[in-house]
Amino acid sequence: MRELARQVELLAEGGPGQVLAPALLIGETGTGKGRLAEYIHARSPRSACAFVDVNCAAADPRSLGAELFGDDDEGPPVDSRGVFRVVRGGSIFVDEVSELSAELQLRLLRVLDDGAEASNDPASDDPASAGAARVIAAASKDLVNEVNAGRFREDLYYRLGVAPLYLPPLRARSREDLSDLITATFNALSMNMSGSPRALGDDVVDCLIAYPWPGNIRELRNAIERGLLVARGEDVLRRVHLPAELRHLDRADGVHVPRTLMDVERAHIHRTLRAHNLNRTHAARELGISRATLIKKIKEYGLACRSPDRA
């Protein structure tokens, strides 16, 4: 996740007058590809320009070509000019790009290739001038498999995949990352729900971490929101408030959550440091290692923290 955050910041660089390489977001359904696309746009100087979201899976196939590129013979357009003619200097999020037909894949490839060297003249109504807009594409399917199966153009995949970002599913994330995500989601939802709990019980966190979350962030958000509705009038959200399929889960239930040995060691060091208020000397003593070894591990795992002990 730290590497993903670094790549996101690099992708966000550039100004409205620049033609940036397309970005490709790959991840399972519900991993937050749409939110990440909005974040990339918002963090860039293009944030003052438009962000347009086109879902290729949800759109009517007959009008999708018109919505993207303007009038054609396939059906009535959503916009007679299409988003690639309208959006100037902003970002176009092409969600579920693997659902494009072969014809629309070719049209998108042509726009990307022509736009790379097109003029950014706002008076132009040529689709090639779509180079003025940043294209951010997303797919929940494995595009390499789609290319091998002949369902997705190989040249379009490489054109979009100049800067691919892979969003891991929740089951592959560390305990600390999940804990932070659970807390942030709870805080965001509880603040906007009157009468809901303002504190999160430890038993709830353990329960939510144990669940494999096949629906990823979207499913997690829904579960917490349902729990808050049930717990209205209470001070603390507890396990009993969670949906039935979650409330009896814990790590002793045999739910397999993939973790590497490095993840386990990093998590244990992180918990021990927190238990000792970031005192490295005391934490090292409990861990049975030297303070120098602990400092090395902190740097290795990116556990950047300011310790109260300076000796």
N, C-alpha and C positions, 0 to 999 in steps of 0.2 A: 504494500500500500504506500510505503514511503517512496518507492521508485515510481509508482503510478502518479503520485502527487508531483514529483519532480518533472515528469514528462508532461503533465497537464500544464504546468506553469510555462514550460518551453513552447507548447503549442499555442498558448494564449498570446504570445508576443506578436507584434506587428501592428500596423496602422490601417485605417480605413482605405487608404489609397494603395495599399500593397496587395498583391495577389499571393495568398498563402497556400501552401500545399494542403490538399484535403486531409481531413482526419477521419480515421476509421475506428469505431468503438465496437468491440466484440465482447459479448457476455451473455449469459443465460437470461431468460425473461425475468424481469424484476430486480436486476442488479443495479439499476440506476443509470442506464445509458442516457436517457433523456435529461435527467438532472445534471449529469456530467457535461452534456452538450451545452446546456444553458450556462453552466459554470464557466466553461471555456470561453463562451461568448462574452459573459459578464466580466470576466477578468481581463479581457483584451480592450484596446482602444476602440474596438468596433462596438462596444456596449451601447453607445449612443444611437447606433443604427438598428435596423429591424432584425429580429430573430424569428424565423418562420419554420414551423414544424410540419412536415408532411409525412404521414404514416402510410407507407406503401401497402401494408397489409390490410388496413382499415378502409382505404379509399376505394371507390368504385373503379374497377379496372378500366371501364370505358371512358371515364373522365380524368383518370390519373395523369395521362399524357398531357391533357390540356392544362391541368392544374400545375404541372411542373414546367412545361415548355410553351404553352399557349395553344391557340386553335389548331385542331387537327381534324381528321375525318372519323375519329373513333367515337365521338359523342359530345354532348354539350360541355363547354368548359366551365370550371369553377371561376377562373379569372381569364378573360379573353387574351391576356398577355402572358400569363403563367408566372410563377414566382421567380424563375430564372431571368425573366425580363424586368421584373418589378424591383427585386431586392438589389440595392446598390450599397456596397460597403458593409453590409451586415453579414449574417450567417444563415445558411439554409440547412436545416437538420433533416436529412433523408433517412427516416427510421425504417427498419426492416427492408433494407435495400435489396436483399436476396429475393424479395417477392416481386421485383420488377420483371416484366415480360422481356423476352429477348430483344424486341424492338426498342423498348424504353431503355434497356441497358445500353444499347448502341447509341441512342440519343444522348444519354447522360455522359457516355464516354466522349462523344464529339464535343459536348459543351465544355467538359473539363479540359480536353486537349486544346480547343480553340480559345477558351477563356484564359489559358495560361499566358497567352501572348496578346490578348485582346486589349483594346483601348478601354479605359474606364470612363469614357465620355458618357455622362448621365443622359445626354440627349439621344444616345443611340438606342434603338429598339431591337438590336440584333442579339439573339440568344448567346452569341459568342462573348458578348460583353458581360456575361454572368461571372467572368473571372473577377469582377469587382466584389463578388460575394464569396465568403468562405463556405465551402461545402463540408459538412460534418455528417458522415454516414454511420449507420449502426446496423448490426445484425445479431440476432440471437442464434442463428444457425452457424455451423462451422463452414465458413466460406471456402476453405481448401477442399472439403468434401464436396461442396456444391460445384466447385470448378471441376474436380475429377469426375463428377457425375454428369458433367455437361450442362448443368442447369444455370451456371453463372459464368460470365465471360472472364477468361483468365486475364486479359489485358485490362479490363475494368477493375478487377481485384487488385492488381499491382498499381493501378493509377490511384485508386482510393487508399491503398495500404501504404502510402508513403510514410505515414506516421501512425501505425496501428497501436491502439491501447486495449489491453485485455483486462476486463473487470472480473475479478474472482468471485465465485459464489460465496454466500455466507458460510457454508460448511467448510470452506478452505481457509477462512480467516482465523487469526489468532484470538485467544480468549480476551486479551486486552482490547483488541480492535472491536470485537463484538460487544464487549462491555461498554466501550465508549459510544458505539453506535446506538445501543439500547438506551443509554442515558440521554443522548442527544434527541432521539426520537421521542422518548417519554417527555422530556422538557418542552419540546416544541408543541406536542399535542396537548399536554396538560394546561399550558398557558392559555390556550384558545378554547378551553372547555370549562365553563363555569361549574363550580362545585366538585370538581374532580380532585383526586389526591395530588399533593405537591411533593410527595416523597416516594421513592422506589424501594421496596423491600429487597433485602439481599437474596431471599429465597426466590423471588421473581427473576432476578438476574441469572442465578444458577439454572433455573428452569428454562429460561429463554436461550441460554447458551447451549444447553444440552440438545435442543431441537435442531434437526438438520436443515430446516427451512428450504424446501424445494421451490417455494415461490419467492425466495430471497427477500430483499428489502421491502417489497410491496406486501408480502405476507406478514413480515414482522410488524410493519406499521399497522396493518389491519388488526393483528392480534392485540397490540398495545391499546389501540383505540377502543376495541371491544371491551378490554379489561377496565379502561377508564370509565366507560359508560356504566358498567356493572358496579364500579366502586364509588359512584357519586355519593358525596356526603361523608366519605371516609378520608382520613388524613394520609394513609399510606396504601399504595397499591400492593396487594399481596397475591400469593399464588392462587388462593381460592377465587380470586377475581378473574383469572385467566380463562380462556376457552377450554373446554373439557379435554380436547386432544393434547393440551400442553400441561395442564396443572399437575399431572402425576409423573412428569418426566424429571429425572435428574441423572447425573453421570453414572449412577449405580444401575440404571435401568438397561444398560447394555446398548444404548444408542451410540453408534460409532461416529465420531466426529474426527475426520482426518487431521493429524498433527504430526509434524516431524519432531525428531529429538531436539533439534535446535529451538523449535517453538516451545516445547515443554520446558527446556532449560531457561529460555528467555522469560517465559511466564513466571517460573518459580523465582527467578532473581527479581523480577519486577514486583511480585507480591511481597517478597521478603524486604525489599527496600521500603516499600510503602508501610509495612508493618513496623519498621523502625524509624519512621518519619524521615526517610532518605539518609539516615546515618550509615555511612558506608562501613565504618569500623564495626559497628554492632551487627550489621547485615552480613559482613564477611565472616564474623565469628560464628553466627548461626549457620551459615552455608558451609563452614568448614574449609574455607579457602583464605588465602592471604588477601589483604586489602588491595595490593597491587594487581592480583589476579582479578579481583572484582572490578576494579577500574577498567581493566582490559576488556572484560566481558561487557561492561556498560557501553564502552565505545564500539565494540564489535556488534552488539545488538541494537545500537542506536537508542539506548535508554538515556537520552540526554536529560539530565536533572541536576539541580543545584543542591548539593549536599550541605547540611548545616555544620558538618564537621570538616575542618580544613587541615587537620594535622596529617 
